[in-house]
């Protein structure tokens, strides 16, 4: 069986733009408030894509500190010309239009940004045969598409802008892309908004500045009349000619679950045919299907993605922050990710200690192992987040008065928090290593290293353990040889006594037989959190000594674009905050020197010691983060 499934790039990957170098295709998508920004994908068959880097990874090229949920990086255009890749986009929350360049796109190293003046968004670069370069954009305010000649070295616009298109049905048209095909200039434009009425229209002209005449079959792509189709909101496309001469279009669309979509706008693929008078037709005018049988493209029958993130030397390009990380937001140390217990609570626009990946499948499982130092107040865990006002999270809370598992659901003004209280000074989640003692103490004589009153000290430790469901973290640093009697609550009780740096477990009332010595010192609270998802729900668990304990669930549709004002999709990730009661700590200050310096993966490579530079706040430690998802459409 041949063919491929749509989308070809799943999860939040809207506004695709594509180019080709030889037999290899590269594709860029929007990233909005996420840092680093504008992911770059690679494929040799248009169907199977790999993420190779992010093209915006410094604060100069991507300043998102004041970015709201619907702001940040809008649609990019990716072009290849004479050995150079150009990526142009708009930061709607900051500097406006900018482009970066590279001669080695897979290295992930891009130039400093070149800025282009002007309002609007969705910029395009077109390289004409005569060496001139043209810049087009949406004219914010609903007047249509404007085009200028541009100095590609400086970013300066030359002459006046020309209004080349005022809309097929909608003056609020966007996403212009210009092509020159058989001596004619073709303009591809998106109209109808980015939801159910979205569409692609095409026009052409003999001259770059027009006038342009529209295709008589416009819109050439839309599902606005196919309300029951599993694919909706088709629009915002970019065409490419393959090495074999065939034409294709990549475009955004959604896969709603009923009336809601939470995975975001994704990247789809369809064939393009040209009629005898020179107009393009997408998929022969037929609706876009989840299963496509198109000669010339690769084969892909199942969308499966599995990754186990290691935190050795650098961060994976799949991982993003929400807005720019501060200089001390994270460190990589001993194969662990250290996330600062941020001064602001998760969901605050100033919170930075989040790192996650796009949810790519309806059905997935994610888990992370989290550690919190006992001396640090705060909470850390994993979450699914659509916006600052739409998220579910499960976390380990180390508060002044309690240790708890916290399950939070926030949907705008509806904010619920449920807690599972765990006793103070207990080791949770990870069972320590044990070893058998090589000696036995008989009778009631027990030698320990305690300097003060021995009976009081030891009985205090025993009492603490007896009242806990887990192993006590008892810390005794005094030294002296003593003898004491140990009173057991009953003959079957297990007690824990510390001798030096070891813990001794005794289960005999009269014979104090040492049966185990536990050598691990419980200076951190450890726990593993798990999220399992299907089309309708997210299910949250934590793992305690190998047992998976259910905490709660949340509806996927409440994290949809229809339930909030957002252009993104759900992210699955890790977070940390020093906030233990939901109040914002007003002492948190923005670090203007944080630039999220990049490497070949487009993410920061920041190493430090275990404690890092805390500035009065500790760090949560993540030793693993795994994601496994799969969606198949074989019917």
RAHUGI-V944994 format. One record per residue. N is the residue number from 0. RES is the residue in one letter. PSI is psi in degrees with one decimal (* if undefined). Layout:
{{N RES PSI} {N RES PSI}}
This chain:
{{0 X 127.7} {1 X -166.5} {2 X -177.6} {3 X 160.2} {4 X 144.4} {5 X 144.4} {6 X 155.9} {7 X -22.9} {8 X 108.0} {9 X 166.1} {10 X -179.3} {11 X 93.9} {12 X 70.7} {13 X 170.8} {14 X 50.7} {15 X 144.1} {16 X 138.9} {17 X 148.5} {18 X 172.2} {19 X 136.5} {20 X 108.4} {21 X -123.1} {22 X 15.2} {23 X 134.8} {24 X 145.3} {25 X 144.9} {26 X 138.4} {27 X 148.4} {28 X 167.7} {29 X 159.7} {30 X -11.1} {31 X -118.3} {32 X 8.1} {33 X 144.2} {34 X 136.7} {35 X 166.3} {36 X 166.9} {37 X 81.3} {38 X 146.9} {39 X 123.7} {40 X 156.5} {41 X 141.5} {42 X 153.4} {43 X -2.8} {44 X 9.1} {45 X -5.3} {46 X -43.2} {47 X 115.0} {48 X 141.9} {49 X 137.5} {50 X 123.8} {51 X -27.7} {52 X 175.9} {53 X 136.2} {54 X -15.4} {55 X 113.2} {56 X 10.7} {57 X 159.6} {58 X -29.8} {59 X -40.0} {60 X -19.2} {61 X 86.3} {62 X 111.7} {63 X 17.1} {64 X -29.3} {65 X 24.8} {66 X 126.8} {67 X -179.5} {68 X -27.2} {69 X 15.9} {70 X -167.1} {71 X -139.8} {72 X 114.9} {73 X -164.2} {74 X 131.9} {75 X 165.3} {76 X 131.7} {77 X 124.2} {78 X 151.5} {79 X 125.5} {80 X 118.8} {81 X 49.5} {82 X 1.1} {83 X 134.9} {84 X 135.9} {85 X 129.6} {86 X 117.8} {87 X 141.9} {88 X -173.0} {89 X 127.5} {90 X 100.7} {91 X -9.0} {92 X 7.1} {93 X -107.2} {94 X -9.7} {95 X -139.0} {96 X 141.5} {97 X 156.1} {98 X 152.5} {99 X 159.8} {100 X 160.2} {101 X 151.5} {102 X -10.8} {103 X 86.8} {104 X -30.2} {105 X -10.2} {106 X -23.1} {107 X 6.9} {108 X 116.3} {109 X 161.0} {110 X 170.6} {111 X 150.7} {112 X 146.0} {113 X 127.1} {114 X 145.3} {115 X 127.6} {116 X 156.1} {117 X 156.8} {118 X -169.7} {119 X -170.4} {120 X -175.6} {121 X 59.7} {122 X 155.6} {123 X 145.2} {124 X 132.0} {125 X 125.2} {126 X 112.3} {127 X 166.9} {128 X -29.4} {129 X 6.1} {130 X -11.4} {131 X 151.4} {132 X 140.9} {133 X 141.9} {134 X 125.1} {135 X 154.3} {136 X 162.5} {137 X 139.6} {138 X 102.0} {139 X 118.6} {140 X -6.2} {141 X 35.6} {142 X -11.2} {143 X -151.5} {144 X 128.7} {145 X 146.0} {146 X 138.6} {147 X 158.9} {148 X 146.8} {149 X 143.4} {150 X 108.0} {151 X -13.3} {152 X -38.1} {153 X -19.3} {154 X 3.9} {155 X 135.9} {156 X 141.6} {157 X 121.7} {158 X -165.4} {159 X 154.7} {160 X 146.4} {161 X 126.7} {162 X 105.7} {163 X -12.5} {164 X 129.4} {165 X 15.2} {166 X 142.3} {167 X -50.2} {168 X -17.0} {169 X 117.4} {170 X -17.2} {171 X 49.9} {172 X 156.2} {173 X -176.2} {174 X 52.3} {175 X 139.7} {176 X 129.3} {177 X 142.4} {178 X 154.3} {179 X 115.6} {180 X 118.5} {181 X 41.4} {182 X -2.8} {183 X 145.7} {184 X 126.1} {185 X 136.5} {186 X 119.2} {187 X 129.9} {188 X 149.7} {189 X 142.0} {190 X 171.9} {191 X 16.4} {192 X 177.7} {193 X 15.8} {194 X -138.6} {195 X -23.4} {196 X 8.2} {197 X 149.3} {198 X 164.8} {199 X 131.5} {200 X 159.6} {201 X 145.6} {202 X 165.5} {203 X 161.5} {204 X 157.3} {205 X -13.8} {206 X 144.7} {207 X -36.6} {208 X 10.9} {209 X -172.2} {210 X 150.3} {211 X 135.9} {212 X 139.0} {213 X 155.2} {214 X 134.7} {215 X -16.5} {216 X 13.9} {217 X 144.7} {218 X 141.9} {219 X -9.3} {220 X 123.0} {221 X 153.7} {222 X 21.4} {223 X -19.5} {224 X -1.1} {225 X 70.5} {226 X -20.6} {227 X 2.7} {228 X 148.3} {229 X -12.8} {230 X 129.1} {231 X 170.3} {232 X 34.7} {233 X 129.5} {234 X -173.1} {235 X 75.9} {236 X 167.7} {237 X 130.8} {238 X 154.5} {239 X 141.5} {240 X 125.8} {241 X 170.2} {242 X -28.5} {243 X 4.1} {244 X -13.5} {245 X 153.9} {246 X 147.6} {247 X 161.1} {248 X 134.4} {249 X 143.5} {250 X 166.4} {251 X 152.0} {252 X 172.6} {253 X 159.7} {254 X 83.2} {255 X 146.5} {256 X 95.0} {257 X -121.1} {258 X 9.8} {259 X 143.3} {260 X 130.4} {261 X -13.1} {262 X -11.5} {263 X -178.8} {264 X 128.3} {265 X 171.3} {266 X 123.3} {267 X 164.2} {268 X 142.0} {269 X 153.4} {270 X 154.9} {271 X 127.5} {272 X 149.1} {273 X 133.3} {274 X 179.3} {275 X -15.9} {276 X 6.5} {277 X 22.9} {278 X 141.7} {279 X 147.3} {280 X 128.1} {281 X 124.3} {282 X 36.7} {283 X 27.5} {284 X 2.0} {285 X 158.6} {286 X 155.0} {287 X 132.0} {288 X 159.6} {289 X -36.0} {290 X 116.7} {291 X 136.0} {292 X 94.1} {293 X 108.1} {294 X 139.2} {295 X -19.8} {296 X 169.5} {297 X -177.4} {298 X 137.6} {299 X 108.7} {300 X -9.6} {301 X 137.3} {302 X 101.3} {303 X 135.7} {304 X 126.4} {305 X 132.3} {306 X 139.7} {307 X 104.4} {308 X 128.7} {309 X 149.2} {310 X 54.9} {311 X -73.5} {312 X -23.9} {313 X 167.7} {314 X 144.4} {315 X 146.3} {316 X -14.3} {317 X -17.7} {318 X 134.7} {319 X 151.8} {320 X 157.2} {321 X 104.9} {322 X 179.3} {323 X 131.7} {324 X 149.7} {325 X 171.2} {326 X -30.0} {327 X 19.5} {328 X -38.5} {329 X 157.9} {330 X 155.8} {331 X 125.2} {332 X 122.4} {333 X 50.0} {334 X 30.1} {335 X 151.4} {336 X 124.3} {337 X 115.3} {338 X 129.6} {339 X 141.9} {340 X 89.4} {341 X 147.5} {342 X -23.0} {343 X 149.2} {344 X 153.1} {345 X 131.8} {346 X -16.4} {347 X 142.3} {348 X -20.5} {349 X -6.0} {350 X 137.7} {351 X -18.1} {352 X 66.4} {353 X 138.6} {354 X 122.8} {355 X -177.0} {356 X 161.8} {357 X 137.0} {358 X 118.3} {359 X -10.4} {360 X 151.6} {361 X -40.7} {362 X 115.7} {363 X 166.3} {364 X 133.4} {365 X 144.8} {366 X 154.9} {367 X 143.4} {368 X 128.0} {369 X 141.4} {370 X 137.5} {371 X 132.6} {372 X 141.3} {373 X -24.8} {374 X -10.7} {375 X 121.4} {376 X 138.2} {377 X -169.5} {378 X 150.2} {379 X 145.7} {380 X -150.8} {381 X 162.5} {382 X 164.9} {383 X 129.4} {384 X 132.7} {385 X -36.3} {386 X 177.9} {387 X -22.6} {388 X 6.3} {389 X 99.9} {390 X 157.1} {391 X 142.8} {392 X 153.9} {393 X 133.9} {394 X 158.9} {395 X 122.8} {396 X 123.0} {397 X 95.7} {398 X 177.8} {399 X -31.4} {400 X -7.0} {401 X 153.3} {402 X 130.5} {403 X 156.1} {404 X 124.1} {405 X 124.8} {406 X 118.0} {407 X 136.5} {408 X 119.6} {409 X 117.3} {410 X 88.9} {411 X -118.3} {412 X -10.9} {413 X 113.2} {414 X 108.1} {415 X 140.9} {416 X 124.1} {417 X 141.6} {418 X 139.6} {419 X 107.0} {420 X 134.0} {421 X 139.0} {422 X 149.6} {423 X 150.9} {424 X 45.3} {425 X 151.8} {426 X 122.0} {427 X 150.6} {428 X -54.7} {429 X 120.6} {430 X 129.1} {431 X 159.6} {432 X 146.9} {433 X 159.0} {434 X 152.6} {435 X 137.2} {436 X 152.8} {437 X 17.2} {438 X 161.4} {439 X 136.4} {440 X 123.6} {441 X 145.3} {442 X -154.0} {443 X 11.3} {444 X 114.9} {445 X 122.9} {446 X 128.5} {447 X 179.1} {448 X 77.8} {449 X 132.6} {450 X -39.2} {451 X -163.0} {452 X 113.5} {453 X -43.4} {454 X -42.1} {455 X -45.0} {456 X -47.7} {457 X -41.4} {458 X -31.8} {459 X -42.9} {460 X -41.7} {461 X -42.6} {462 X -40.5} {463 X -43.2} {464 X -38.9} {465 X -25.6} {466 X 5.1} {467 X 150.4} {468 X -7.9} {469 X 176.5} {470 X 132.0} {471 X 141.7} {472 X 95.2} {473 X 133.4} {474 X 113.8} {475 X 122.6} {476 X -3.6} {477 X 159.8} {478 X 130.1} {479 X 148.7} {480 X 129.9} {481 X 168.4} {482 X 143.1} {483 X 162.5} {484 X 138.7} {485 X 119.4} {486 X 123.5} {487 X 144.8} {488 X -34.3} {489 X 171.7} {490 X -13.9} {491 X 2.7} {492 X 146.9} {493 X 132.9} {494 X 162.7} {495 X 126.6} {496 X 138.0} {497 X 128.7} {498 X 111.1} {499 X -121.7} {500 X 9.2} {501 X 156.7} {502 X 131.3} {503 X 126.8} {504 X 124.7} {505 X 137.1} {506 X 26.9} {507 X 133.1} {508 X -44.3} {509 X -35.8} {510 X 113.4} {511 X 72.2} {512 X 127.4} {513 X 112.4} {514 X -24.1} {515 X 146.4} {516 X 121.6} {517 X 117.4} {518 X -13.6} {519 X 132.2} {520 X 126.2} {521 X 73.1} {522 X -10.2} {523 X 149.7} {524 X 129.0} {525 X 143.9} {526 X 153.0} {527 X 129.9} {528 X 148.9} {529 X 136.1} {530 X 128.9} {531 X 135.2} {532 X 146.9} {533 X -166.6} {534 X -29.3} {535 X -29.0} {536 X 153.6} {537 X 133.4} {538 X 134.7} {539 X 135.3} {540 X 159.7} {541 X 156.3} {542 X 122.6} {543 X 109.6} {544 X 44.1} {545 X -8.8} {546 X 126.6} {547 X 119.2} {548 X 122.4} {549 X 137.0} {550 X -44.3} {551 X -178.4} {552 X 164.0} {553 X 143.9} {554 X 132.9} {555 X -35.6} {556 X -21.0} {557 X -11.9} {558 X 25.1} {559 X 163.7} {560 X -29.8} {561 X -23.6} {562 X 2.2} {563 X 168.4} {564 X 94.4} {565 X 151.3} {566 X 4.9} {567 X -159.7} {568 X 177.8} {569 X 138.1} {570 X 147.1} {571 X 125.2} {572 X -175.0} {573 X 148.1} {574 X 161.4} {575 X 144.8} {576 X 144.4} {577 X -2.0} {578 X 125.3} {579 X -3.1} {580 X 10.4} {581 X -1.5} {582 X 143.5} {583 X 132.4} {584 X 113.1} {585 X -1.1} {586 X -7.0} {587 X 125.8} {588 X 143.4} {589 X 137.3} {590 X 105.0} {591 X -10.4} {592 X -1.0} {593 X 118.9} {594 X 1.2} {595 X 51.0} {596 X 143.8} {597 X 165.7} {598 X -160.7} {599 X -20.1} {600 X -5.3} {601 X 9.2} {602 X 162.8} {603 X 147.4} {604 X 92.5} {605 X 116.1} {606 X 151.2} {607 X 178.4} {608 X 179.5} {609 X -38.5} {610 X -26.8} {611 X -167.3} {612 X 96.5} {613 X -22.6} {614 X 37.4} {615 X -5.8} {616 X 142.0} {617 X -170.6} {618 X 142.7} {619 X 143.3} {620 X 129.8} {621 X 115.0} {622 X -11.5} {623 X 152.0} {624 X 115.8} {625 X 145.6} {626 X 134.2} {627 X 119.0} {628 X 153.2} {629 X 129.1} {630 X 126.0} {631 X 146.0} {632 X 75.6} {633 X -4.9} {634 X *}}
